[in-house]
Amino acid sequence: LESPYDLLGYFEGVPLTERESNSEPLLPDRITIFQIPIESIATSRAELVEEIQKTVVHEVAHFFGLDEERISELGWD
């Protein structure tokens, strides 16, 4: 990251692909969306909504175990 404003969202937790069925209970997963960075790149309400949607989908993809390369291949970068 070149600046803190480059980070639009963050997934905290264990991706589904890394969980074991016999492991102890885990803390709840969490996705954080960063308001100021998203607002700083959106120039209209429509862009703001689009950036929020892309960010949420991107972070949910991490929950399902997708890496940055695969997310990019799917067009959600």
N, C-alpha and C positions, 0 to 999 in steps of 0.2 A: 504494500500500500504506500502510495506517495504521500497521502495525507489522511487524517482521520475521517475526512469527508468522503473518501473512496469506499468506505464500508457502509452499505445500505441496509444489510440485514445480517443476522448471525444465528446459526443453529447450535444449540447446546444440548448435548445428549449422546446417546449411543444409536447409530443408524441401525435400522432393522436388520440389515445384512450382517451386522456384527454381534447381534444378541444371541445368547444361548438359552434354550428352553429351560435348562436346569439351573440357571444362575439365580442369585438372590435378587429380590426386587430392586429396581433402579429408581432413582429420583425421576420426577416427571421431566420430560423433554421440554425445551423452551425455544421459541423463535422470537428474537428481538428485531424489531424494525426501527431504524433510526430516522426520525422525522426530519431533522435539519438537513442531513445530506440529500435525502430524497427531494425535499422542497427546493434545495439549491440547484438541482439539475432540471427540474420541471419548469416550463415556461407558461403553462396553462393548466387549468383544472383537469382537462382531458389527459395531458401528459402526466400529471400527478397521479391520477387514478391508474394509468398504465404502468408507471414505475412501481407503484405499490403492489399491483397485481404480479408483475414480473418478479419482484423481490420475494413476495410470499411463495410463489411457485418455486423459485430457485431454492429457497430454504427448505421447503417441504421435500424437494428432490433430494437434498442432503439427508433428511430424515429417512428416506427410502434407500439410501446408500449410493446415490449417484455422485460421481466426482465432478469437478469443474469441467473437465474435457467432455464428458457425456452430456452435461447440462448444456454446454455450448453447442454440441452436435444437434441437440434437440431444439435449438433456437431460443433458449431462455437465458442468454448471457446479457 
